[in-house]
């Protein structure tokens, strides 16, 4: 900050106060701001001119790297041609084109896509789809939903109701009822396990216990992140997702994969459903759908779900009373189409898969640091968990996030776990740079 002018690189210090920032310690941040003024490729530049490597591809959404001109040009052209079309009882070509392109990379039989504006909206939409589906089948008595401990499913009230992260829900008592949770899959016996743990598949039997306790016929859907991302990269044990699928089939329960983080190549395949060869009934998406350029989310459903809901309604009637003013916004669709084309043209899903072994080797090279409590990873996604300060969980992670920033690396932390997930354009040298910054930052803790 320039003390004489009261400004920080062109920003009036007091101007920061008007913005109530999300998931941020506002008083702390505004006393010592960390502002990004430029981004390109694998890098960010802060308000003091410092250069940082982006170790979390934004918030796991900038999979093709920052500053993609193809996306900006596509959005610009779309805005000049048609900036907005009401999505209710009217349409515009790009939303249909994007839905078609998405269907081409989704596993069969996912050929119907509902557009939202975020992962949080995708979760609330999926909740409503599950309710509508069962009602259309004459099973409106299915009023329960199952989630997991340590789950993150966005911040709208539906997602908060499913949340298994206490800080995300402790202030917000007005959640929806009839949500029960299964245990999470992290196990201290699996410390430093690379890939899928060998033990833990039996944890999926929590769902069977809920079926026996409440009645499987009362449960509408089970929501899981195939790899629990925001809680610190919890990789599913071998056989765990398969067992969930089996129980859902036995009881007529919908299985929902929250692919907001794992979708679009993060695990080395188009979706986690592909990576783990387990098909859900509903898939939620967002983040890398537009490479982070414009807010957008989506919900894909099996054909039978779409057909059941639409065919149950009277002719000429609206089948699904749900939607958003900005569902399938033309500019967002243009960004999505350009992004998917980049993924295809540059083979970025394949590049992510090819880099995975080197990336995970590099992550595991930090095992010798005494501060490191656990390492977890799959594909191009890893969790680096540090020992917490005694009696103060999360404080050390907050401090390390700031130290990493000033040491030249952006990485998202949740509590005391860093979530490392670089863009798919990363080269081995970029991975080395991220790890070097971690070692520099962690070695003296």
N, C-alpha and C positions, 0 to 999 in steps of 0.2 A: 504493500500500500504506500502511496505517496502521501506522507503526513501533511505536507503543505496544502495539497488540494483536496485531501479526504477522498481520493479516488483509488480504485484498484484496477489498473490496466483499462481505464475507460469506463469502469463501473462505479457509480456513486455508491459509497458504502451503505448509506441509509436506504438506497433503492432495493437492497436485498430483503429488507424487513417486510415488504408488502406481500411477498410470495410465501405462503404457508406450504412448506416442502413436504412431499410424501416420504414415509419411512425414513425420516431424517431427524436427528437431534438438532432442531432448528436453532436453539440458542448457541450451541457449540459450533455449528457450521457457520453461522453468520458472524461469529467472532473471529473465525479463521477459515474463510471460504476456500473451496477447491472447485474452481470453475474450469470448464472445458470450452475452448474457443475455436477449435479446429479439429477435424478428424479426417484421416485418409489412410486407406489400406489397413494395416495392423496397428496404426498409431493414433494417439490423441495428443493434443497440445493444450497445456493449461494456461491460465491467465497471466502467469509470470514468464511464459515462453518455454517452459519445460516440456520435454517430450516423454510420453509414456507409451509403453507397449500395452495393448488391450488384451489382457489375459482372460477376460470373460466375455469377449465379443459383445460388448455393451452389457446387457442383461440376458446373455445367451441368445440374442436375437439377430445380431449382425453377422450372420454366417458367411456371407460373401465378402466381408471386409467393408470398411467405411468408404463413403464418397463415391459410390458406383454411379457414374455418369449415365449409364443406360437406364437406370431407374428414374433418376431426376428428369431425363429427357422424356421418358414415357409419361410421367406424371404431368409435366409441363404441357405436352401435346394434348393430353386428355383434358386438362383444365381449360385450355383454349377452345377445345371442341365442344365440351359439355361438362360444366363444373358440378352439376348436381341434378339428380333425378329422384323424385319421391319413390321409395321402394315399395310402397303399399299400392297394390292394384295397378302398378305401372312398372316398367323395366327399362334397362339400358343394356346394350350388347356386351359390355365388358364383364358384367357379373356372370353372365351365362358362359362366356369364354373362359373365365377363371375357374368356374365350377367344373367345366369340362376338362380343363388342363389338370386340375387337382385330382379329379376322378381317375385320370390316366396314371397317376403315380400312387394312388391309394390302393391297398389290397382289395381284391374282390371279396365280398360283394358290396363295396362301398361306392355307390354311384350317385349319392344325393348329398348336397352340401348346403348348410344354412350359414349365412355370413353374419358375423358380429363385429365388434370393434376392439375386443381384447380377450385375453384368456379368461378373465373373471366373468365377462359376459358369456363366454362359451360354456363355462360351467353352469351358470344359471339357466342357459338355454338347454343344456343337456338334462338338467333336472326336470324342466318342463316337458321335454320330449319324452322322457321316461314316464312321467305322469300321464301324458296324453296317449301314449302307446298302450299302457295297461288299461286305461279307461276305454279306449276304442275296442279292446279285446274283451270288455266286460269284466275286467279285474281291477276296478277302481279301489278295491280294498287294499291294494298294495301301496301302503303309505310310508313305509320305512326305507331309509337309505343307510348304507354301510360305507364307512370310510376307514381311515387308519390313524393311529398315533403318528405324530410327526408329519402328517400330511399337510400340504399347502395346495389349496385349490382356488386361489384368488381372493379378492377382498370384497366382492359383493356379498349380500347377506346369505345367499345360498352357499357360496364358497366358504364363508366364515362358519356356517353351520357344519360344514364337512371338515373344517380345519382340525388338525391334530397338533397344532402348535399353539401353546397356551397364550403367548403374548398377542397372537393375532385375534383372540376371541375373548380374553378376560374382561375387557372393557365393554363388550357389546353383548349384553344379555338377551337381546330380543332376536335370538336366532330361531330358525324353524325347528319344530319338534321332531321326534321320532328318528333321530340320527344316532346310530351306535357305531362304535369303532373297534377295529381289530388292532392287535399289537403291531408295532413297527417291526422291521426285519433286521435292524442292526443288532449284532450280538458281539459281546466282548470277546468271545472265543474266536471270532473271525477277524481280529485286528490284522491290518496290513494284507488283507485278502485282495488279490487282483482278479477282476472279473466277477463272475457269479460265485458266491460262496457255495461250498458243497453241502453244508447243513442249513436247515431252516425252512425247508419246504413245508414241514408240519405246521408252521405258523398260519398257513392258509386255512387250516381246520378251524380257526376262530370263526370263519364264516359259517361253517357247518354248525358250530355251537350256537351262533345267533339264530340260525334256522330252527334249531331244536328248542331254543328258548322262546322265540317270538313267533315261530311258524314261518317256514320258507315262503309260504303263499302270501305273507304280509309284506315281503321285501320287494321293492321296486327295482333297485339298482345298487351295484357296488362300484364305488369310485376309487381308482388307484392310479398313482403315477407309476408307470412301469419301472422307471428309476426315479426314486424320490429326489427331486432336484434341489429345491430351495432349502431343504433341511440338511443338505450336505452330501448329496450323491450316495444314496442308499441303494445299492444294486440288489435286485431280487435274487434270492437263493435259487439254485437249480431245482426245477420242478414246482416252484411256488406259484407262478402265474398259470401254469398248466392246471394245478389243483384248483385254483380259483375258478378257472373256466369250467372245470368238471362239476364243481358244486353249483355254479350258476345254471348250468344246463339241467342238472337234476331238479332244480326248484323253480325253473322259469324266471330266473332273475337276470336282468340286463347287466352286462359287464362293461363298464365305461373306462377307457384308458384316457387319462389326462396327458396328452402328448404336446402340451404347450412348450415344454423345454425339449423333450426327446424327439419331437417331430422334425422332419426335414434334414435328415442326415447326421444328427448329433451322435448317434450310436453306430455310425458306419453303414446304415441302411436307411431307406426313405423314412421309415417310422419304427418305433420300438416293436410294434406288432410284427414287422418283418424281421427285426433283429432277433426276437425271441420266439418267432414262429407260433405266436398265440394270437388269435383273432378275437377282439372285443366285439361288442354290438354297437358301441358309439365311441367316436374319437373326437376329443377337443383339441383345437390347434390355435396358435397365434404366433407371437414372436417372429421366428424366421420366415413366416409366410410372406412378409414384405421386406425382409432384411432389416427390419427396424425403421424403415424410412417413413412409414405412415401407419398409424394404429389400425390393426385389423385382426380379427379372429374368425374362426370357422368351426362348425360342428359337422362331422360326417357321420352318416348312419348307414347301417345295412339296408339294402333295398326293401326288405320285408317290413322294417319299421316305418319307412316313408309310406309304403303302399298301405299298410294297415291304418295309419292315421288318416291319409287322404281318402281312402275308399270308405271309411266309416262315416264320413260327413255327407250330408244331403247334397244333391247336385246343386251347383252354383254357390254353395256356401264356402266361407273361409274355413279351411280345415284345421288350422293351427293358429290360435289367437295369440300371436307373439311376434315381436320384431322391434327394430330400432330405427330411429330417423335416419341413421347413417349406415344401416345394413347394406353391404355391397356398394359403398360409395364409389363413384367412378374413378376418383383419383387413387383410392386404395386398391381398387381392382387393377388399375394400370400398373401400380407398384408391384402387386402380386404377380401379374403376368410377366413383367420384366424380370422379377426375381427368379421365378421358376425357370425362365429361359436361361438365365445365367447358370443356375445349378446344372441344367442339362448341357449347355454348350461347353462348360468348363469341367464337367464331370466332378463337381465338388463333393457329392456324396462319396464317390469312389476315392477322392483325394483324402477325405476325412478318414475313411477306413484304412487307407494305406499309411497314414501318419500315426495311427493309433498306437502301434507297438512302440514306436520311438517315443511318443508322448508319454505313455505309461511308464516306460523305462526311466524317463527323465523324472517323472513324479516320484517314483520309488527310490531314486537316488537321494532323496531328502530323508530317508528313513533313519540315517545316522544322527540326525539332529535331536538332541535330548528333548526339545520342546515339542516335537511332533508326537502326538498321541496315536494317530491312526491315519492310514492312507487308503482311499477307496477309488475305484475308477472302472470305466467301461467306455469303449469307443474314444471319443475326443471330449471326455467329461471326467473330472476327477474331484475328489474332496480331500483337502489337506486339513486335518483336525489337529489343533494344538491343545496342550494341557491348559485348562482354565486357571485363572487366578483363584486361589483358595477362597471359597465362599462368594465369588464374584463372577459367575458364568457370563460370558459374552463381553466382558470389559476388555479382555486381552485381544479378542478378535477385532473389536472396534478400533483399538489403538494400532493394531497391525495393519488394518486397512489404510489408515492414514499414513503410516510409515511407508508402506509399499507405494502409495501414491507419490510421495515426495522422493522416493528412491527410484521412480521411473516405471511403475507398473500399476495398472488398474486391475483389481480382482474383486469380485463380489464376495462378501463374507456374510454368513448367517451365524450368529452367535460366535463360537470359537472355531468355525470351519470355513475355510476358503473354498470357493467353488471355481475351479479352473476349467475354462471351456473356450479355447481360442477359436477364431474364425477358421473356416476350412481352407482359406488361401494361405494359411500359415506354412512356413518352411521349417526345416529342422533348426535353423539358426534362430528363428523366432521362439521356438520352444526352449532352446538353450538360454535365450535372453530372459524369458519368464522365470526359469528355474534359478538362474544366477541372481536375479533380483530377490527371489524368495530366500535363497541361501544367505545373501547379504543381510536381509532384514531379520531372519530368524536366528542366526548363529549366536547372537549375543543376548538372546532372551533367557 
